Amino acid sequence: MKKSLLLIVLSALLSLSVFAQDISVDRLKKDVTYLASDKLKGRGTSSKGEQKAAKYIASEFKKAGLQPKGTDGYYYPFTFKSSTNPHDTSTANLKERKGKNVVGYLDNGAKYTVVIGAHYDHLGLGHDRNSTDANGKGKIHNGADDNASGTAGVMELARYYAGNNRKEAFNFLFICFSGEELGLMGSKKFCEKPTIDLSTINYMINMDMVGRLNDSTKALMIYGVGTAPDWIPIISSMRTIFRIKTDSAGVGPSDQTSFYLKNVPVLHFFTGQHSDYHKPSDDVDKLNFEGEKAILEYITLVIEKTESLDKLQFLQTRNPDMGKPRYKVTMGIMPDYAFEGPGVKIDGVTDDRPAAKAGMQQGDVLIEMDGNPVNNMKDYMAELGKRLKGDTIPVKVKRGNEVITLNVTF
C-alpha cells in the first residue's frame, strides 16, 4: 500500500513538472539574442531583417500551438506611406512602405479575449533619421531593449498560456507589431481591420522596453491605469517587489494607443528610458532577464485578478500634452521617467547636443532653468517651450551634493 501510494505521488509530481508552464529566463534570452543579433540588421520596417524576425516569431507561435490569426496565416501584411524625413512630412517626401504584423490566437472558448502585444521592428541601419546617435546612420541598431525585450515577452506569455494546465478565463490574442517606430503603423492598421471582433476584447496589454529593470530601484512604469475603473484597485492591492509608478493616460508613444482609440482599456509596461535608447549600443548584454521574468509573472497576476470581474468598463482619459508643436529647440537629454524628484534626473546625454556641449552628465539632476525652478517633467517641458534656437540660458544641475551652473546654448 505504501509503495503504491508513493508511486501515485511521484506520478502526480512528474505530471505537474511536465505540464506546468513557467516563465523561462533561458527562453527570453534565446529569443532576444536572436532578434537583436547583427544578422537581422536592426529589424527596420520593410527590411529583410524584419522579415526574418517575423518568420521566427510565427514559428514560435506555431510551436506554442497558437492558431494563425492574421490575414495570411500568422501574418498580417499592410502598406503605408512614411516620410523619408521625420522633420518634413510633405507629400514629396512620402514613400510607400510594407509592414507585417504577426498574430496568433489561443481559443479557450471564453466570452472575451485579452490582447498581449509588443512591436518587433526597430531602427535598422538608422536611415529613417530616428537614431539618437549623431553618427548613427549606417550602423546596426539592434534594439535589444527596444523592443526585442517586449517581443520576447509576448512569445513567452504565449508559451505560458498555451502550456498552462489550468482552465483560462479568457482567450488570448498575441500580436507582434511592425512599423511602430514609424508611427504605430502596425497597430493602427490592425485596429482599422481587426481579425477578431473588437467588442470581444476585454483589454490590451502592451510591452515596450521591459528589459532594463534596475535591480536597485526596481522601478516599473505602468501607463493606462485610468482607462478602466478596475486598474488602480487591482494594482494597489498587489504585493510586489516593484516600485510601481503609474500614469492614467491611454495615449502614449507606443501601440497601446491604437487600441485605446478604439475604446479598449489598456495597460502599457515600461522599465524606463536609458542612455542607449535609439542607439547602436542597445545590445543584449545590457538586459536584465531575471527582471523581465519578474515583470511577466506580475502581468500574469494582473490578468488573474481580472478573471472574476465583468468585462472591464472603458474610460476616456485626459491625453497628455506632448508639446512637440511648441518646441523649436531640444536640449538632448534622456530623462529618467521613474525619478520622483524634485527635479529631472538625466539618464543619458546625446552627443553634440546643447546639454552635452554645456557639460551635463548622466546622473545630473536638472533643478533650474533661467532662474525658474524645475521640479518635474512638466516644469522642464514648460521651460523648453519658451526657448528659441540661438538662446543661451543658465541651467543649474545637482551633481552628487554639489549644485553646478552651466550655460546652455540651443
N, C-alpha and C positions, 0 to 999 in steps of 0.2 A: 504493500500500500504506500509506504513512504517513498519507495523508489518510483512508483507510478506518479505520485504527486510531484516529486522533484522533476520528472520528465515533462509534466504538464507545465510547470512554472518556467522551466528552461525554454520550452517551445514557445510559450507566450512572450518571453523576453526577446527571443530571436525574431519572432514575428514583428514586434514593435521596432526592433533595430533595423529590420528590412524595410518596413512600410512607413515608419515615421519619417517626416522630412524636416530637416533643419536647414537654417541659413548657413552656407558654407563660405568661409573666407577663401579657401583654395579655389573655388569656382569663380568667385568675384575677381580674384587676382588673375586667374587664367583669362577671363573674358576681357578685362580692362587691358591686360598685356597685349592681347591680340588687336583689339580695337585701336589702341594708342601706339601701335607699332609703326615704324618708319615705312613698312611696305604698303600701308594704307594711305600714306602721304597726307595725313591730316583730315581725311574724310570730308573734303569740301563738297558742297552740294553739286550734284551732276557729275562728279568726278568718278574715275574708275575705282578709286579707293573707297568712296562711299558705296559703290555697287558691291564691292567685296564685303563691306561691313553689313549691308542689307542681306546678302546671301548667308552670312554667318548667323545673323540674328534669326532669319527664317528657319535655318537648320536647327538651331537650338529650340525654337518654338515647336518644331515638329517632333524633336526628341522628347520634349516635355509632354507631348500628347495634346497640344492645343489644336483646335480647329482653325483652318485658314479663314480669315475674316476680312481680307482685303477685297479689291475688285478684280484681282488677278492672282488667285491663290492667297498666299500670305502678303502679297504686295499690293500697295495702293498707290499706283503711279499718278503723277499730276504734272501739269506745266504751269508756269507762272512767269511774269516779267519782273526783272530786277534791274536796278541801276548799276552800271559799271563804276559809278562814283557816288558813294553814300551822301556826299555833300551837294550833289546836283542830280535831282530826280526828274529832270526834263525828259520829254519823250525821246530826244535824240540819244540819251544815254541808257535807254531801256533795251534789254535783250531778253529773249525767251530762254528760260532755263527749265530743266526737268528735275523732279524730285521723286522719291519713292518711300512712302511710309511702309512699315512692316507691322502687320496686325494679326494677332492670334486670339482665339476665344476659348474660354473654359465654360462650358454649359453645364451648370449644376441643377438645371430645372427650376431655377429660382424665379421670382417675380421681377426682381431688379438686378441691375448689373453695376459693378464698380469698375471704373476705368483706371488703370495704372499706366502712366506714361512717362516718357523722357525723350529728349531729342538725341539722335546719334550722330548728326552732322557736326562738323567743326569748321575751321577756317582754311583747311587745305594748305596751300603754299602762300597764303596771305595776299592773294591778288585782288580780293574784294575790299581792300583798304580798311579792314576792321581789326588789324593787328595793332596791339598797343606797343609793339617793339618798333622803334623808329627805323630800324633796318630789317624789318621782318619780311618784306616782300621776297618771295623765292625760297624762304625757309619752311621746313615742315613744322606745322603747328599740330602736335599730336593730340592735344585736348584730352589728357588723361582724366582730369577732374571735370572738364567742360567738354563733352559730357559723357565720356566713356563710363564714368562712375555711375551716373544715373541710368544709362543704358544697361549696364551690368546689373544694376538693382532691379530693373524691370524683368530681365531674364531670370534672375534668381528668385524673385517673387512668383514668377510663372511656374518655375520648378517646384517651389514650396507649395503653392496651392494645388497644382496638378498632382503632386505626390502625397498630399495630406491624407491621412486616414480618418478624417472626421467629415461629417456632412456639413458643407459650407452653406451659409445662408444666402449667398449671392452668387451670381455668375460673374466672371471676370473677363474684361476686355483689356488685353495688353497691347500697347501701341508704342512703337519707337518711331519718332517723327524725323522727317528730313526737312531741310530748309529753315530751321528755327533761327539760325544765325543771320538769315537774310530777311527776317521779318515774320517769324512764326508761321511760315508758309504752309508747312505740312499739317499742322493742327488746324489752321484756318480752312484749308481745303477739305479735310476730313469732316469738320463740323458743318461745312456747307452741304456736303453729301455723305452723311454717315452710313455705315453698313449695318448699324442697328438703330432702332427707334430711339431718338434722344430722350423721349419721355420715359423710357425704361431705365435710364441711367440714374442711379441714386446719387453718386458724386464721383468726382475725378480727383485722383492723387497724382501729383507731378513731382518728379525729382530732377533737379538741375544743380549740378555741383554739390554732391553729397559725399565727396571722397576726402575732404581735408579737415575732418573733425580735430579740433585742438585738444590734445589729451589733458592739458592743464585747465582750460576754461570749460571744455565740453559744451560750447555754445552751439545751439541748434536753432535755426530760424524757421518758423512756420508761418507762411503767408496764407491769407484767405480765411482766417478764422471767423470773420464777420459774414461769410456767405451762407451760413446756416446757423440757426439759434443753438444747435446742439454742440457745435465745435468747442466753444470755450468751456462749457461744463465738462465735456469729455477730457479735454487736455488738462484742465485744472485738477481733475480727480485722479490723474495717473501719477503714481510714484515713478520716478525716473532718475537716471544718472545724469541727464542733460540739464543744462541751464537753458531753459526754453525762452526764446524771445518771439513774440507774436506780432503779426500785423493783420488788420482786418480786411484790407483791400483785396478784391478779387482780380483786379487788373494789375499786371506787373510784366516785367520783361522776359516772360517765358510762357510755355504752351498752355498752362492752366487758364490763361486769359481767354483763349479761344472758346473754351467750354463755359467759362463764366459768362461770356457774352451771349451764350445760348441758354442762360438761366439754369445752369448746372452748378450746384455747390462744389467748391474746390478746396484743396489744400496743396500748398507748394512747400517742399522741404529743401533746405539750403544750408550748407555749413559755413558760408561766408566768402567774401572776396579775399583775394590774396595777390601778392606781387607777381605771380606767374600768369595771371588772368590774360587770356588772348595773346600769350607769348609762346615762342617755341619751347620755352622751359617748362611748360605744363606737362610733366612726364610722370610715368608710373611710380618711380622711386619716391615720390613725394606724397603718395597717398597713404591714408590710414585705413587699411582694410578691416581691422577689428572695429574701428569706429563706424565704418559703413555697415558692417554686420549688425551692430547695436541699433543703428537707425532703422534698418529694415525690420528688425524684431519689434521695434517701437511702432512702426507703421502697421504691422500685423495686429498689434494690440489695440491700436486706434480703430482698425476695421472691426475687430472683435467687439469693441464697445458699441458699435452701431448695429450689431446684429439683432438686438432686442427692441430696436426703435422702429417706428414707422419710417416711410420714405422721408428723407431729410427735406425740410422746407427751404427753398431758395430765398435768400435775402440779397437785395442790392446793397452795395457798399459805396462809400464815397471813393471816387477814383483819385489816386494820388496825383498831385500836381507835379509832373515830371520836369516842368520848367524849361525844357530844351529850346523851345522857340525864343525864349527870352535871353538865352545865354549867347553872348557874342564872343566869349573867351572861355578857356579851360585852364585849370591850374595844373593838371597832370598828376593827380594823386588817386590812389585806390583807398577809399575809406574802409575802416573796419566796422561793418554794419552791426556787429554783435556788441560793440563797445557801448556802454551805457552812460558815458560822460562823467563830468561835464567836458565838453569839447568834442572834437572829431579826431579820432585816432587814425593815423596814417599807416595803412597796411602795406603800401607799395608806392613807389615814386617812379614815374615814367621818364626815361632818359630824354634830355633835350627839351623838356617842357618847363614852364615857368617855375614850378616848385623845385625841380631838380637844379635848375640854374641858380636859384636863390639859396640852395644848400639844405633843403628839407631832407629828412631821412626817414626810413621806415622805423616806426615806433614812436615818432614825434606825435604830440597831441596838439592840434591846432586850437588855440583858445581865443584869438583876437584877430580881426582884420580891419585895418584902417581905423583903429581906436574903438571899434564896436565888438562887444563880446560875442564869441561863438560858443554856444553851449551845446549845440546838437546839429544834426544834418540840416534841419530846416533853417537855422541861422546861417549856416555855411552857404546854402543854395541862395538865400536871400542876398547875401553879400556878393556872391559871384555874379548874380543877375544885374548888379549895379555897374559892373566893370566893362570898359571898352578896350579894344586892342591898343596897346601902347601905354596904358595906365601903369603907374608904379605906386604901390601902396606898402606900408609897413605891416608885417604879419608877425604875431607872436605865437611861438610854439613852446610847449613844455617838453623838455628832453631830460628824462630822469627827474631830478629835483630842481633842475635849472630852467629858467624861462629865458628864451633867446628871441631877439627881434631880428627878422630877416626882411629884406626889401624884395618884393615880388613884382616883376615886370611882365605884364600879359602881352 
